[in-house]
Amino acid sequence: VQLQASGGGLVQPGGSLRLSCVASGSTVRFTIMRWYRQAPGKEREWVATISPGDSTNEADSVKGRFTVSRDNAKNTLYLHMNSLKPEDTAVYYCRLGTSYWGQGTLVTVSS
């Protein structure tokens, strides 16, 4: 199983980004998937979850600003990030089940 995350970059405060995580070797439709992030000097923290039944949950720090979704046809997980803040700066990781991690994509929110 491989997870390829992409979509990170430099964005100004208040801006938006969409992260993608393409899975190969497994089907995202039938597996719980999560996004995590790790800011410089901090521990990795959970951001959002989407279940096989499409129920979603987000951390309080991003609720109302970030949305997790999935495209089963493309076997891809997404994280839609709006109203970005400097404190959202981190490397973002996707996770499939409890065993597999993507390589991370860097999001920098700065003016």
C-alpha positions as a LaTeX table, in Angstrom:
\begin{tabular}{lrrr}
\hline
Residue & $x$ (\AA) & $y$ (\AA) & $z$ (\AA) \\
\hline
Val1 & 0.00 & 0.00 & 0.00 \\
Gln2 & 1.26 & 3.45 & $-0.90$ \\
Leu3 & $-0.19$ & 6.84 & $-0.10$ \\
Gln4 & 0.92 & 9.87 & $-2.11$ \\
Ala5 & 0.00 & 13.20 & $-0.56$ \\
Ser6 & 0.16 & 16.46 & $-2.48$ \\
Gly7 & $-1.31$ & 19.95 & $-2.66$ \\
Gly8 & 0.68 & 21.74 & 0.00 \\
Gly9 & 2.33 & 25.09 & $-0.54$ \\
Leu10 & 2.59 & 28.68 & 0.63 \\
Val11 & $-0.68$ & 30.52 & 1.18 \\
Gln12 & $-1.59$ & 33.83 & 2.79 \\
Pro13 & $-3.71$ & 33.95 & 5.95 \\
Gly14 & $-7.38$ & 33.60 & 5.03 \\
Gly15 & $-6.56$ & 31.60 & 1.93 \\
Ser16 & $-7.52$ & 28.09 & 0.90 \\
Leu17 & $-5.81$ & 24.90 & $-0.18$ \\
Arg18 & $-6.92$ & 21.41 & $-1.09$ \\
Leu19 & $-4.71$ & 18.50 & $-0.12$ \\
Ser20 & $-4.95$ & 15.18 & $-1.93$ \\
Cys21 & $-3.88$ & 11.70 & $-0.93$ \\
Val22 & $-3.92$ & 9.04 & $-3.63$ \\
Ala23 & $-3.93$ & 5.45 & $-2.44$ \\
Ser24 & $-2.56$ & 2.51 & $-4.36$ \\
Gly25 & $-2.74$ & $-1.08$ & $-3.27$ \\
Ser26 & $-5.84$ & $-0.54$ & $-1.19$ \\
Thr27 & $-9.35$ & 0.83 & $-1.62$ \\
Val28 & $-10.10$ & 3.98 & 0.33 \\
Arg29 & $-13.82$ & 3.37 & 0.12 \\
Phe30 & $-13.75$ & 0.54 & 2.64 \\
Thr31 & $-11.21$ & 1.93 & 5.08 \\
Ile32 & $-11.25$ & 4.62 & 7.71 \\
Met33 & $-8.91$ & 7.39 & 6.66 \\
Arg34 & $-7.47$ & 10.30 & 8.59 \\
Trp35 & $-5.44$ & 13.45 & 8.20 \\
Tyr36 & $-2.82$ & 14.45 & 10.74 \\
Arg37 & $-0.41$ & 17.34 & 10.92 \\
Gln38 & 2.86 & 18.11 & 12.62 \\
Ala39 & 3.94 & 21.67 & 13.21 \\
Pro40 & 7.62 & 22.55 & 13.75 \\
Gly41 & 8.69 & 21.54 & 17.24 \\
Lys42 & 5.36 & 19.93 & 18.06 \\
Glu43 & 3.95 & 16.43 & 18.15 \\
Arg44 & 1.84 & 15.05 & 15.35 \\
Glu45 & $-1.85$ & 15.73 & 15.91 \\
Trp46 & $-5.04$ & 14.37 & 14.45 \\
Val47 & $-6.95$ & 16.71 & 12.11 \\
Ala48 & $-9.86$ & 14.86 & 10.51 \\
Thr49 & $-11.40$ & 11.45 & 9.89 \\
Ile50 & $-13.70$ & 9.98 & 7.28 \\
Ser51 & $-15.25$ & 6.57 & 7.85 \\
Pro52 & $-16.25$ & 3.94 & 5.27 \\
Gly53 & $-19.81$ & 5.13 & 5.80 \\
Asp54 & $-18.77$ & 8.69 & 4.92 \\
Ser55 & $-19.26$ & 10.11 & 8.38 \\
Thr56 & $-16.66$ & 12.75 & 9.15 \\
Asn57 & $-15.15$ & 14.33 & 12.20 \\
Glu58 & $-12.69$ & 17.20 & 12.58 \\
Ala59 & $-10.54$ & 18.47 & 15.41 \\
Asp60 & $-11.94$ & 21.48 & 17.24 \\
Ser61 & $-9.04$ & 23.60 & 16.03 \\
Val62 & $-10.12$ & 23.19 & 12.39 \\
Lys63 & $-13.85$ & 22.58 & 12.68 \\
Gly64 & $-15.81$ & 24.84 & 10.41 \\
Arg65 & $-12.74$ & 25.59 & 8.31 \\
Phe66 & $-11.49$ & 22.19 & 7.14 \\
Thr67 & $-13.53$ & 19.46 & 5.45 \\
Val68 & $-12.45$ & 15.89 & 4.71 \\
Ser69 & $-13.87$ & 14.06 & 1.71 \\
Arg70 & $-13.17$ & 11.12 & $-0.52$ \\
Asp71 & $-13.49$ & 10.32 & $-4.23$ \\
Asn72 & $-13.95$ & 6.57 & $-4.47$ \\
Ala73 & $-13.58$ & 6.52 & $-8.25$ \\
Lys74 & $-10.15$ & 8.13 & $-7.96$ \\
Asn75 & $-9.26$ & 6.27 & $-4.75$ \\
Thr76 & $-8.32$ & 9.64 & $-3.32$ \\
Leu77 & $-8.73$ & 11.34 & 0.04 \\
Tyr78 & $-9.00$ & 15.13 & 0.25 \\
Leu79 & $-8.65$ & 17.81 & 2.87 \\
His80 & $-10.30$ & 21.08 & 1.93 \\
Met81 & $-8.79$ & 23.88 & 4.00 \\
Asn82 & $-10.37$ & 27.32 & 4.17 \\
Ser83 & $-9.72$ & 30.43 & 6.25 \\
Leu84 & $-6.19$ & 29.28 & 6.86 \\
Lys85 & $-4.28$ & 30.70 & 9.80 \\
Pro86 & $-0.54$ & 30.88 & 10.50 \\
Glu87 & $-1.02$ & 28.25 & 13.20 \\
Asp88 & $-2.16$ & 25.81 & 10.51 \\
Thr89 & 1.42 & 25.73 & 9.22 \\
Ala90 & 2.56 & 22.11 & 9.39 \\
Val91 & 3.40 & 19.01 & 7.44 \\
Tyr92 & 0.13 & 17.24 & 6.71 \\
Tyr93 & $-0.04$ & 13.45 & 6.57 \\
Cys94 & $-2.75$ & 11.10 & 5.38 \\
Arg95 & $-3.29$ & 7.76 & 7.06 \\
Leu96 & $-5.09$ & 4.65 & 5.86 \\
Gly97 & $-6.44$ & 2.49 & 8.65 \\
Thr98 & $-3.90$ & 2.12 & 11.41 \\
Ser99 & $-0.95$ & 0.87 & 9.40 \\
Tyr100 & $-0.16$ & 3.15 & 6.50 \\
Trp101 & 1.03 & 6.76 & 6.30 \\
Gly102 & 1.61 & 9.06 & 3.39 \\
Gln103 & 4.89 & 10.94 & 3.08 \\
Gly104 & 3.51 & 14.33 & 4.10 \\
Thr105 & 2.97 & 17.61 & 2.31 \\
Leu106 & 4.04 & 20.98 & 3.73 \\
Val107 & 1.51 & 23.76 & 4.23 \\
Thr108 & 2.88 & 27.18 & 5.10 \\
Val109 & 0.48 & 29.97 & 6.00 \\
Ser110 & 2.26 & 33.29 & 5.97 \\
Ser111 & 1.97 & 36.78 & 4.59 \\
\hline
\end{tabular}
